[in-house]
Amino acid sequence: MEKILVERSLRLEGSIRVDGSKNSILPILAATLLCDEECIIHDIPSLQDVKVMCRLLEVLGAKVEKHGKNTLKISAEKINTCEAPYELISKMRASFLVMGPLLARCQNAKVYMPGGCAIGMRPIDLHLKGFKYLGAEIKSESGYVNARAEKLTGNYIYLDFPSVGATENIIMASALAEGETILENAAEEPEIVDLANFINSMGGNIVGAGTKTIRIKGVKKLHKTEHTVIPDRIEAGTYMVAAAATGGDLLIENVVSSHLQPVIAKLREAGARVEEYDDKLRVISDGKLNPVDIKTLPYPGFPTDMQAQFMAMLSIAGGTSIIHETIFENRFMHANELSRMGVDVKIEGSNAILKGSSKLSGAKVKATDLRAGAALIIAGLLADGETEITDVYHIKRGYSDIVEKLQAVGADIRYAK
C-alpha cells in the first residue's frame, strides 16, 4: 500500500498553481451526457474521481479522449445503457450525478446507491424529490434507484436543504424538460454556476445560478461546446492554510479570490497576511497564530471541506478555538488521527474544542477521508519526526500532484511503499 511520509517543514516559500475544480468537473462530465455532440473541456485535474467518472461515461456509451495533460473531448452521441454499474457508483458519491442527464436524455435511469468518503449521511432523497416533481416515477430496491418518465415537465421545486448534488442533478434533468423549472433554496456554490455556464454554452437556458432561486427553461436539444473549468477553491484554501501554519510565504496561482472570502477572512483573523490579486493570492505568515472560532455553513459560508485543514493549523495557535460543524454529522473522524500526533482536541457533539500551542510529533496515521488526508499532511509539516500517512487514495481523489507541488515549495514530503 502506498504511503505519504512527511517531515517537519517550516516556512514554505514559492508558488503553487491550483488545478481545475474537482467539484466542478464531476457534474460537468455528467452533463456531457445531455448532448449528442462533442464537448471539449479544459483544465481538468488529474484525479482518481475524474478517472472513475470518465470510465462511467464510457460504460454508458460515450467516447472519452484525452488531449494533452488536462483536456478531454467527450462525445455522447450514443448512450448504450441507462444503467450505471455498482462497481463504479460505489467508488464515489458524485457518480450519482449521471441520473439527471440519463433521465433527461433516455427517459430512464437505473443507478446504484452512491459511495465516497464516509463523512456522514448524505441522502439522495432531495435528488429523487426533484425528479418526482419533474414527472418521473421512482422505484428504489436492492440498493439501486430506477427512475422513468415518458416526458419530463418543468415544475416549482423547493429544496428542504440547499444540497449541492440535488441542485446539480435537478438542473441537468430540467435542461431538456418541457417548460420552466423554478428551483428554490438552491445551493449557491461557484461550482453550480460553472455547471450552469457549461450547459448554457451548449444552448441551455439557466438563469440565477449562484443565487437561491434558479430558473431553468427546457430546450429541445443541446449542441457542442468548449469550456474551461473554474479553479479549485478547496485546493487553493488547503495550500493557503499550509502557508499560514508553517510561517511561509506562498503565491497561490489560478484562483478566484471571491470564491475564498470565508477562508481569507479566517486566515486574517488568525494573524496571517493575505494579499489578493486578479487571479492570485499571496499568504504570508510568521507562524504565530491566533485562535479563531469557525462555523461551517453552505456557501457563501465557511466551507465544511476546509474545517479539517484549519483544525491542523489551529492546533498550534495561541489559545482555544472552537469548530462548529453544521453540514455533516460525522466529519470529525480526523480528530482522532490528529490526536495521535499530539493535537489537543475534544469532540462534543457537533463541536470540536481545540486547545492551541500543541507540540506535534510525527506518528503513523490514516487518511479517513479526502480532506482529513490534507489535514494530516499539514500537521506533518508542523510535527517533529516523521509522519506516515496511509490510505492515501483518499487524498488522490481530490488533490492532483499534492506531493510534487509541496516539494517544489520546500516541503519534506514523499511517497513510499
C-alpha positions in Angstrom: 0.0 0.0 0.0 1.3 3.4 -0.9 2.0 5.9 1.9 3.0 9.5 2.2 5.9 10.4 4.5 6.1 13.9 5.9 8.9 15.6 7.9 8.8 18.9 9.8 9.0 21.7 7.1 8.6 25.2 8.2 8.3 28.3 6.0 7.1 27.0 2.7 8.1 29.5 0.0 7.4 29.9 -3.7 4.3 29.5 -5.9 1.7 26.8 -6.5 -0.7 26.7 -9.3 -4.2 25.4 -8.5 -5.9 22.9 -10.8 -9.4 22.9 -12.1 -12.1 22.3 -9.6 -12.9 18.7 -8.6 -16.4 19.7 -7.5 -17.0 21.4 -10.9 -15.6 18.9 -13.3 -17.6 15.9 -12.0 -21.1 17.4 -12.6 -19.8 18.9 -15.9 -18.6 15.5 -17.0 -22.1 14.1 -16.1 -23.7 16.9 -18.1 -21.9 15.9 -21.3 -24.5 13.1 -21.5 -27.2 15.7 -22.2 -25.6 16.4 -25.6 -25.1 14.1 -28.6 -22.3 16.3 -30.0 -18.6 16.7 -28.9 -17.8 18.7 -25.8 -14.2 19.9 -25.2 -13.3 20.6 -21.6 -10.1 22.3 -20.4 -8.1 22.4 -17.1 -9.3 19.1 -15.9 -7.5 18.0 -12.8 -5.7 14.6 -12.8 -7.7 12.9 -10.0 -8.9 9.4 -9.3 -12.5 10.6 -9.1 -12.2 12.1 -12.7 -10.9 8.8 -13.9 -13.8 7.0 -12.3 -16.4 9.4 -13.9 -14.8 9.1 -17.3 -14.9 5.3 -17.1 -18.6 5.6 -16.1 -19.3 7.7 -19.2 -17.6 5.1 -21.4 -19.6 2.3 -19.9 -22.7 4.3 -20.7 -21.6 4.7 -24.3 -19.7 8.0 -24.5 -16.4 8.3 -26.2 -13.8 10.0 -24.0 -10.4 11.1 -25.5 -7.6 12.8 -23.6 -5.7 15.6 -25.3 -2.6 16.9 -23.7 -2.3 16.9 -19.9 -5.7 18.4 -19.0 -8.1 18.5 -21.9 -10.8 16.0 -22.6 -13.0 15.5 -25.7 -16.3 13.8 -24.9 -18.9 12.6 -27.3 -22.1 11.0 -26.1 -23.7 10.6 -29.5 -25.0 7.2 -28.5 -26.0 6.0 -25.0 -25.8 2.2 -25.0 -27.2 1.7 -21.5 -29.1 3.7 -18.9 -27.8 1.5 -16.0 -24.8 2.9 -14.0 -23.0 -0.2 -12.6 -22.4 -0.7 -8.9 -18.6 -1.2 -9.2 -18.2 2.4 -10.4 -21.1 4.1 -8.5 -19.8 2.7 -5.2 -16.4 4.4 -5.6 -17.6 8.0 -5.3 -20.7 9.9 -4.5 -20.6 12.2 -7.4 -21.2 9.4 -9.8 -24.9 9.6 -8.8 -25.0 12.8 -10.9 -25.4 10.8 -14.1 -29.0 10.1 -13.1 -30.4 13.5 -14.0 -28.8 13.5 -17.5 -29.8 9.9 -18.2 -33.4 10.6 -17.2 -33.5 13.7 -19.4 -31.8 12.0 -22.4 -33.2 8.5 -22.2 -36.4 8.9 -20.1 -34.9 6.1 -17.9 -32.1 5.7 -15.4 -31.1 2.9 -13.1 -28.4 4.0 -10.7 -27.0 2.2 -7.7 -26.6 3.9 -4.3 -23.5 6.1 -4.3 -20.3 5.7 -2.3 -17.5 8.1 -1.5 -16.0 9.5 1.8 -17.6 8.2 5.0 -18.2 11.7 6.5 -21.8 11.2 7.3 -25.3 10.6 5.9 -25.7 12.3 2.5 -29.1 11.1 1.5 -30.3 11.3 -2.1 -33.9 12.0 -1.1 -33.7 15.6 -2.4 -32.5 14.4 -5.8 -35.4 12.0 -6.0 -37.9 14.6 -4.8 -36.8 16.8 -7.7 -37.1 14.1 -10.3 -40.7 13.3 -9.0 -41.7 16.9 -9.3 -40.5 16.8 -12.9 -42.7 13.8 -13.6 -40.5 10.8 -13.0 -41.7 7.6 -11.4 -39.2 6.5 -8.8 -38.6 2.9 -7.5 -36.0 2.0 -5.0 -35.0 -1.6 -4.4 -32.0 -3.9 -3.8 -29.6 -1.0 -3.4 -30.4 0.9 -6.6 -32.9 3.6 -7.8 -34.9 3.3 -11.0 -36.4 6.4 -12.5 -38.7 6.5 -15.5 -40.5 9.3 -17.2 -42.2 9.4 -20.6 -41.8 13.1 -20.5 -40.1 15.5 -18.0 -42.1 18.7 -17.4 -40.9 21.8 -15.6 -42.3 22.5 -12.2 -41.7 24.5 -9.0 -39.3 22.6 -6.7 -38.3 23.7 -3.2 -35.3 22.0 -1.6 -35.6 21.5 2.2 -31.8 21.9 2.4 -29.6 23.6 -0.2 -27.9 20.4 -1.4 -25.2 20.9 -4.0 -25.7 17.4 -5.6 -29.5 17.7 -5.7 -29.3 21.2 -7.2 -26.9 19.9 -9.9 -29.0 16.8 -10.7 -32.2 18.8 -10.9 -30.6 21.4 -13.1 -29.4 18.7 -15.5 -32.7 16.9 -15.6 -34.6 20.2 -16.2 -32.3 21.3 -19.0 -34.2 19.2 -21.6 -37.6 19.2 -19.8 -40.7 20.8 -21.3 -41.4 24.2 -19.8 -39.8 26.1 -17.0 -38.5 24.7 -13.7 -38.1 27.1 -10.7 -35.7 25.7 -8.1 -36.0 27.4 -4.7 -33.5 27.2 -1.8 -30.9 26.0 -4.3 -27.2 25.6 -3.4 -25.2 28.8 -4.3 -21.7 27.3 -4.7 -19.5 28.6 -7.5 -19.5 25.0 -8.9 -23.2 25.3 -9.5 -22.5 28.5 -11.6 -19.8 26.7 -13.5 -22.2 23.8 -14.4 -24.9 26.3 -15.5 -22.4 28.2 -17.6 -21.4 24.9 -19.2 -25.0 23.9 -20.0 -25.8 27.4 -21.3 -22.8 27.3 -23.6 -24.4 24.2 -25.1 -27.6 26.2 -25.8 -29.3 25.7 -22.4 -31.4 28.4 -20.7 -30.5 28.6 -17.0 -30.8 31.9 -15.1 -30.0 32.6 -11.4 -27.3 30.1 -10.7 -25.3 31.2 -7.7 -28.5 32.5 -6.0 -31.2 30.7 -4.0 -33.6 30.8 -7.0 -32.6 29.2 -10.2 -34.9 29.2 -13.3 -34.3 26.5 -16.0 -36.3 26.8 -19.3 -36.0 23.4 -21.0 -34.7 23.3 -24.6 -35.3 20.6 -27.2 -31.6 20.0 -27.9 -28.1 20.9 -26.7 -25.1 21.4 -29.0 -21.3 21.0 -28.9 -19.3 23.4 -26.8 -15.8 24.2 -25.4 -15.4 25.1 -21.7 -12.7 25.7 -19.1 -13.3 24.5 -15.6 -13.1 27.1 -12.7 -10.1 26.8 -10.3 -10.5 24.5 -7.2 -11.2 26.8 -4.2 -10.6 23.9 -1.7 -7.2 23.1 -3.2 -6.3 26.8 -3.0 -7.6 27.0 0.6 -5.5 24.0 1.6 -2.3 25.5 0.3 -3.2 28.8 1.9 -3.6 27.1 5.3 -0.3 25.2 4.8 1.4 28.6 4.2 -0.1 30.2 7.3 0.6 27.2 9.5 4.3 26.9 8.5 5.1 30.6 8.7 5.5 30.6 5.0 5.2 32.9 2.0 3.2 31.3 -0.8 1.8 32.7 -4.0 -1.3 30.7 -5.0 -1.9 31.0 -8.7 -5.1 30.3 -10.7 -7.6 31.3 -8.1 -10.9 33.3 -7.9 -10.5 35.2 -4.7 -14.2 35.9 -4.4 -14.8 32.1 -4.0 -12.4 32.1 -1.0 -13.6 35.0 1.1 -14.6 33.0 4.2 -11.2 31.3 4.2 -9.4 34.6 3.6 -11.3 36.2 6.5 -10.4 33.4 9.0 -6.8 33.3 8.0 -6.5 37.1 8.5 -8.3 36.7 11.8 -5.7 34.0 12.8 -2.9 36.5 12.0 -1.8 35.7 8.5 -1.4 38.3 5.8 -3.4 37.6 2.6 -2.9 39.7 -0.5 -5.4 39.5 -3.3 -4.6 40.0 -7.0 -6.6 39.3 -10.2 -6.1 35.6 -10.3 -3.6 35.0 -7.5 -3.4 35.1 -3.7 -0.3 35.6 -1.5 -0.3 34.2 2.0 2.5 35.5 4.4 2.8 34.3 8.0 5.3 34.4 10.8 3.8 31.1 12.2 2.4 32.9 15.3 -1.3 32.3 15.0 -4.3 33.5 17.0 -7.2 31.2 17.9 -10.4 31.6 15.9 -13.9 30.1 16.0 -15.3 28.5 12.9 -18.9 27.5 11.9 -19.3 25.6 8.7 -22.2 26.6 6.5 -23.4 26.2 3.0 -21.8 28.7 0.5 -21.1 31.6 0.9 -20.4 30.5 4.5 -17.2 28.8 5.7 -16.8 25.5 3.7 -17.1 22.2 5.5 -14.3 21.0 3.1 -11.8 23.3 4.9 -12.5 22.6 8.6 -10.1 19.7 8.8 -7.2 21.7 7.4 -8.0 24.6 9.8 -8.1 22.1 12.7 -4.5 21.1 11.9 -3.4 24.8 11.7 -5.2 25.9 14.9 -3.6 23.2 16.9 -0.6 25.4 17.2 -2.5 28.7 17.7 -2.0 30.6 21.0 -5.3 29.8 22.6 -8.6 27.8 22.4 -10.5 27.6 19.1 -14.0 26.1 18.6 -15.1 24.5 15.3 -18.8 24.0 14.9 -19.7 21.6 12.1 -23.3 22.0 10.7 -23.1 20.2 7.4 -22.1 16.6 8.1 -22.6 14.8 11.4 -19.5 12.5 11.1 -16.9 14.9 9.9 -14.6 14.9 12.8 -13.0 11.5 12.2 -9.7 13.2 11.5 -9.7 14.5 15.1 -8.6 11.0 16.4 -5.8 10.8 13.9 -4.6 14.4 14.8 -4.7 13.5 18.5 -2.2 10.7 17.8 0.2 13.5 16.7 -0.4 15.5 19.9 -3.3 17.8 18.9 -5.3 18.7 22.0 -8.9 18.4 20.6 -12.1 17.3 22.3 -15.3 16.5 20.4 -18.6 17.5 22.0 -21.4 16.7 19.6 -21.0 18.9 16.6 -18.3 21.0 18.2 -14.5 20.4 18.2 -12.7 22.3 21.0 -9.0 22.9 20.2 -6.5 23.9 22.8 -3.7 25.5 20.9 0.1 25.6 21.4 0.2 21.8 20.9 3.6 20.3 20.3 3.1 17.9 17.5 5.1 14.7 16.9 5.2 12.5 13.9 3.1 9.3 14.0 1.5 6.6 11.9 -1.9 8.0 10.9 -4.7 7.2 8.4 -6.4 9.5 6.0 -10.0 8.7 7.0 -11.4 10.8 4.1 -10.2 13.3 1.5 -9.9 16.5 3.5 -8.7 14.6 6.6 -5.7 13.5 4.5 -4.9 17.1 3.7 -5.1 18.0 7.4 -2.7 15.2 8.3 -0.2 16.5 5.7 -0.4 20.0 7.2 0.1 18.5 10.7 3.0 16.5 9.4 4.7 19.7 8.2 4.4 21.1 11.8 5.4 17.9 13.7 8.8 16.8 15.0 9.9 13.5 13.4 8.3 11.5 10.6 4.6 11.3 9.9 3.4 8.3 8.0 0.0 8.6 6.3 -1.8 5.6 4.9 -5.0 5.3 2.9 -3.6 8.0 0.6 -6.1 7.0 -2.1 -8.5 9.4 -0.4 -6.1 12.2 -0.9 -5.6 11.4 -4.6 -9.3 11.6 -5.0 -9.2 15.4 -4.6 -5.6 16.7 -4.9 -3.6 16.5 -8.1 0.1 16.2 -7.6 -0.1 17.4 -4.0 3.2 15.8 -3.0 5.1 17.3 -6.0 3.6 20.7 -5.5 4.6 20.8 -1.8 8.1 19.5 -2.6 8.5 22.4 -5.0 7.9 25.0 -2.2 10.2 23.4 0.3 8.2 20.6 2.0 9.9 17.4 3.1 7.3 15.0 1.7 7.4 11.9 -0.4 5.6 8.8 -1.5 6.7 5.4 -0.1 5.6 1.8 -0.4 
